[in-house]
Structure formats: C-alpha cells, structure tokens
C-alpha cells in the first residue's frame, strides 16, 4: 500500500491530541481516526476511563451515538500493560486519567506506537483539565475542535455546567452542560453570581 496515498499504512510513533469543549466532536474524530487505522489493517486498541459509563460500560460512544469497542481501565499504567504488540492506541476522555498518562503516551510513542488522545482541554470553570495541557505540550499534532455556542451561534469556548455543584468531575450530557462562547460564558457566570 502506498504511504502517500493512504496516510494510514505506516506512521512512526507519535502523539495526536484532539481537544475542545463538550459537544465539539472530539470522540467522533477519535473514532474516525481509529476506524481508518483498522481499515488500514493496523492493530488498534482503544481505552477509556472505567468511570465513564454514560452511554456504555465498555464502548467509546460519541454524543451522536457512533461507537467503537474499547477497554475500560482504572489507571493510565494499565494502558501500558495492555498495549503490547499494538500499532495504534486510542484514549478517550483523557482528562479523567491521572497525570501518569503523559509518561504512558510518551513511552508508547517512543516504542513506535501511534497514540491518539481525545479529551476536554478545560473544565466547566475554564481551567485546564487533567493531563490534557501537558499532552498538548508533548504532542506531535494537536487538533482543537469547537462546538457552537447554543446562545449566540459563535464558536464555543467552554463547557458551561447547567446544574449546581463545585465537584470538578461530573459525567454529563446535554442536560448538564452547554457549549458557550467566551462572551456568553462570561454573561452566564455573572448572572449566576448575581443570583447567589
């Protein structure tokens, strides 16, 4: 197979990060890249945090219900143990993993594995989330995807939480979060502060 034609036949070890707000298509892009690798007959393994059971206990599922089989794991170190003889590793919801994920991804890439990571780059307060910022720093390629602000139609900046609570990790869907642009997010926070 011609490498220039497929782009998937053989790639040296590398780290690709797909990040952005909720509802921006991160998981959809992860699934697309992994299915292309499978089509190119590469050995692919997909991991997700065991705590992510929103749509499925096992599968990685996008908000629009596209899915791919995965292996739920408790810690990032489990990914290394389960990735021997794998050419492409996909990791979804990477923000929920421990900081050790950065070293795991580096080690896999140094072994010649293509690592594709998807996750939120910021939490609901607009603060960088989990290992994603460090992964962006060491990645060979970073793709920032954007949702559309549900209030004004601009490019979304952050996932605004609609339900009360300060707990940083809260699995949610459209009833709990909405994508907002920077200006609409600022207004929403001001409105919430004035009601408190």
Secondary structure as UniProt FT lines:
FT   HELIX           3..6
FT   STRAND          14..20
FT   TURN            22..23
FT   HELIX           26..39
FT   TURN            40..41
FT   STRAND          44..49
FT   TURN            50..51
FT   STRAND          60..61
FT   TURN            63..64
FT   STRAND          67..68
FT   STRAND          71..73
FT   HELIX           76..81
FT   TURN            84..85
FT   STRAND          88..92
FT   HELIX           94..96
FT   HELIX           100..110
FT   TURN            111..112
FT   STRAND          114..120
FT   TURN            124..125
FT   TURN            130..131
FT   HELIX           132..138
FT   STRAND          141..145
FT   TURN            150..152
FT   STRAND          158..161
FT   TURN            174..176
FT   STRAND          177..180
FT   HELIX           182..195
//
